[in-house]
Amino acid sequence: MANNNFFDRGFDDKTSIKLGLYESYLFEFLGVWIASSVRERAPKEIDIYDFFAGPGVDSDGVPGSPMVAYEVIGKFAERLSVTGQKVRLWLSDIDEKRVASLKALFSNKAEWPANTSIEIHQMDFRDALNANRGRLGKVPALIFADQFGVKFITPDIFRKLVALKATDLIFFITSWTLNRFADHDNIKKYHEGIGEHLKDAKAEHIHRKVKDYYQSLVPAGHQYHLAPFSLKKGPNVHGIIFGTSHIAGMRKFLNVAWKIDSDRGEADFDIDDDRLIDDTHQMDMLGDDRRPKKVEMFQEELKEAIISGRLGSDKAVHEFSIYAGFLPVKHAKPVVDQLRKEGVLEIDGGGVRLSDACCKEPRRFILTAP
């Protein structure tokens, strides 16, 4: 089977992007929960779950997600020794040989920083979830589910994960498989009704639509948001979906995603066929100041929402931007600044603040005559 040979082939550039995204977000995640000094409200324990861990390295010895987590945790060793907080890394895989490789790789636990622990198990995904039901939702956690195929993060599993408190989710899914075989019984068995979400979608946008499908599964009234990152291999598009119930988690994920894709923050290819010119000097000579269509559409929508009064504070603009998949300071501030310059908008209390500081002390927008 293809998944059994995946690690033997060595990681390709798509896997490297995926692991890089995981590494960067894990660093941000631990940075939030591990206190810089001893604090009463800081959690005593933090969990990291890797439910499809594999052998830990590929055939060339390139680190996989378990080694990535180990390296990131090590960067917080000094802070952990001060705060006394504990980090627990759970690694599991259904394959016996992969688990044996993992255990050999991490056999010397003396190398682990103080206040950290590792658990390695040969276990099915659902069994691994059940084995941790006493901790999930009670201890701050990041779940990384680099699944093979589409059959594991099903609607029932997804809804259970969404309901967990203080738990962020990163999972991989082969979106092109869902698109190609949406009407096949083997797909319907796990994702009934997904065909309606993918109908008439452009091939390049399939992963976006899969994200929308999962967003539709979030129970009504539940504040849980998703962001996609699409990866293209040949004609096929698949990718990562990130989920969180807290705006801080979404903000940090978007910071990572926009560093990888500075044009759209969601893909490793020209997902909207913008055909932007990369050479800044050439752009200036040609008078070409094109922006990605995605950014233009967002900024037009934001402008209308402010002028109509729907967004009445810097906090409202900040949240609107984040949940639309954009960076408030980079993408929303130019719109607010232009409206102020045109005399359409004033801000009660001074200048606009669109960093996370605005969420603590919002400043009200005042619409004026143009």
N, C-alpha and C positions, 0 to 999 in steps of 0.2 A: 504494500500500500504506500501511497505517496508520503503520508505523514511519517511513516517509519524511516524513510530515507532522507527526510528533510535535513536532519543534523549532519548526516554523512556527506551531503553535497557541499557543505560550507555555506555561510550566510551570504546572501546577495546584498546589493545596495539598498533594496527595499527593507530588508530585515534590519540593516544597520540604521536606517532612518527611524524605524519603529523602536529599536532599542535606545537610540539617542533621545527620542521623545520621552520614553519611559524613564530613562536616567535623569533627564532634566526635570521632569515633573516630580519624581521621587525626591530629589534634592529640595525642591520648593515645598513639597508636602511635609517633609521632616522639619524643614526650617520653621514652619508654622507651629508645629506641635511640640518641638523640643525647645524648652525655654532657654533664653540667653542667660538667665540667672534663676535661682530658686524662687518659684512663685506658687502660691497656694492653689491657684486655679489650673495650673498646668497638669495635664493627665499623667498619671503615674506610669501608664503603659501605652505603647503604640504598636500596632500590628501591621505587617506587610504580608500579603498573601500572593503567592505565585502558583496558580493551580494547574498550569501546564508547563512545568519548569524545564522539562527535557533533561539532558545530561549535564548541563551547566556550561559547556563549550561546544563549538562545532568541530568538524573533523580536522581543522587547521589550528585548533586551540584558541580560536577567537571567543572571548567571553560572551555568554548568553545572559539572559535576564537574571539568573541567580547570582552570577559573579558581578553583574552591574549593581544589584542591590547591596551586595557585600561591600563593594567599593564605596558606594554612597553612604552607607551606614558608618563606615570607618571615618568619614569626614566629620562626623558629629561626636567622635569619641571623647574629645575634651569636654564638650558641653555636657554630655551624658554623665561624665564622672563628677561634674559639679552639681547637676540637678538631681542625680539619683534616679532619673527616669529610665525605663527599660524598653528596649526595642526587641520585638520578637519577629523573626522571619520564618514564615511557613512555606515550605517547598513540597509540592506533591506532583506526581505523574502516575499514570496508569501502567506505564511500561517498566518492567522489572529491570532491564538492562540500564535504562536511563537513571533509575533511582540508585542503582548500584554505583553508577558513575558519579552521581551527585554526592553520595556518601563518601566515596573515595576522595573527591575533590575537597570536601569540607571535613575531612577526618581529624584534622588538628584544630580542635576548638580553642586551644590556647591562643590562637592567632586572633580570635574575635575580641573586639573592644569590651571593656567592662560594661556591665549592665545590658548586654545584648545576648540573644540566644537564637538558635536555629533548630527547626524541626523538619525532618525529611521523611516523607511517607510515600509508599506505593499505594495509591488510592484513586478511585474514580472521582470525577469532579463533584457529583452530587454527594457522594459519601464524604468528601473533604469538607463541603459546606456544612453538612450535618454534624461532622465532628467538631466544628467550631461554632455551633449555634449558641453555645453558652457565652461566647465572647463577642461575636459579630453584633454590631449595633450598640455595644456597651463600652468598647474600647476603640478609640480613633483608629481607623484602618484605611489602607489603600489596597484594593483588589486589582491584580493584574491577571487577566485571563486571555492568554495568547492561544486561543483555541484553534484547532484544526477543523475547518469546515464551518457549519452553521447550526449544528444540532444541540449545542450546549447552552448558550444564552437564549433560552426559549422565553416566550412571554411570561410563563409562571415563575421561572427563575429570575427573570429581569425584575418583575414586580416585587419579589422578595428582597432583592438587592436594593432596589429603590427605597424600600421602606426602612432600611437600616440607618440609624443615626450616625453622624460623623464618619461616614464611609464614602470614599471616592472610588470610582470604578474606571478602569481602562480595559477595554476588550477589543480584540481583533476579530473581524468577520469578513469572509470572502463574499462581498456584496454581489460580484458578478455571478456567482453561483445562484444566489437567490433570484437574480433577474432572469437568468437563462432557464432555470427550472422551476419558476414560481408556480406553475400549474401541475408539477409532478407530485405524485402522492407522497414521496419521501420528503419533500419540502413542506407540503401542506400538513404533514404529520407534526412538524415542529413549528411552523409559522403560517397558520391558517389565515388567509385574507391579505397576505402581504402583496399579492399580485395587484390589488387595487392601488397600492401606494407606488408601485413601480411602473404602472401602465403609462405608456407614451413618454417615459423619461429618456433623456439623452444618455447615451452610454457613459459619457464623462461624468454625469451627475448622479449615477446610480448610488454611490455611497452616501451622498447627501440625502437621497430619498430613503435609504435604509435607516439613516439617523432619524428622519421624520417619522418613519414607521415605529421605531422604538419610542420616540417622544409621545406618540399617540397612545402608547401602552401605559404611560404614567397616569395613575389614578387622578381623577378630577379633584382639584383643590390642593393637590400635593405639589409643593415647590421643589421641583427637581428638573435640572436642565442638562441638555446634552450638547456636545460639540463634536463634529466629525473631522477627521484628517484623512484625505483620500490618497491612495498610492496606486500608481498605474504600472502594470507589468505587461508589455505587449498590448493587446487590445483589451485586456481585463483590468477592471478597477475594483479594488478592495480597500480596506483601511481600518483605522482605529476609531473607536467611539469613546469619548470621555463623558462621564456623568458625575454630577455632584448636586447636593442640596444647598450649598452655600456659595454666595457670590464670590467669596475670596478664592475658593477652589477654581471656579470658572476663570477668574481674572488671572490666576497663575498659569493655568493651562494655556490660555490665549497668549500670554507672554511668551511661552515656549513655542507655540505653534507659529506665531508671527515671526519669530527668529528664524525658523526653518523656511517658511514661505513669506517673504517680506511683501509680496504683492497682494495676497488674498488670505493668508493665515490658515489655509486648510488643505493644501495639496502639494505634491511634489512634481506637478505638471501644470500646464496652462489650462486649468479646468474650465475657464469661460471663453477660451479662444480669443484672448485679448491681443495677443501678438505684440506685446509691449517691446520697445527697443531698450536693450540693456545698457547700451553705451550712452552715458549721460552727456558726453561731449557731442555725440552725434545728434541726440535729441535737441540740444540747444541750437545746433546749426540748422536743423530742419524745422525749428519752431514747433516741435512735437512735445506737448505736455500731457499726453494722454494718461489717464488714471485707469486702474482696473474697473471694469463695469460694476463689479460687486461694490467697490468703494463709492463710486458715483451714485449708485442707487441708494445705498445706505445714507449718504449725506443729504440727498434730496428728501428722503423720508424723514430724516431727523429735522431738517429745516422746517418741513411742513408741520411736524409734531410740535415744535416749539412755537411757531407762529400761531397755530390753532389753539395753543394753551394746554394741550394734552401733557406736555412736559414742562412743569412749572418750577423746576429747581435744578441746581447742578447735580444733586443726588439722583434725581429722576433721569437726567441725561446720562449719567454714569451707568446706572442700572440698565437703561435702554440699550446703551452701546454694548455692554458686556454680554447681555443675553441675545443680542443680535450677532455676536461673534467678532466685535471690533474693540480696539483699544481706545478708551475715552480720550486720553491726552493726544494721541496721534491722529485719530480719525474724527472725533467729535469736536474738539477744541477749535479747529479752523472754522467750523460752521458757526459756533457761538461767537467767536471773535469777529467774523464777518457781519453777523447780525448786529452786534454792538457798534461796529464801524459804520454801518448803514443807518444807525439811529433807531433801529426797530426794537432793540432789547437793552434793558438795563438790569443790573444785578444788585439786589439789596445786600449791602454789607461789603462791597468792594469788588475785586476781580473774580473771574471764574476760577474755580478749583475743580478739576475733574479727576484727580488722583483719588485713592480710596479715602483720603482725609475728608472729602466732601460728604461721605456717608455718615460721619459723626456729627457734623454741624452744617446741615444743608443751607445754601443761600438761595433765597427766592428770586425767581425771574419776574421782571416787570416789563410787560409789553407796552411800547410807546408808539405814537403815530409815526409812520415812515417819513 
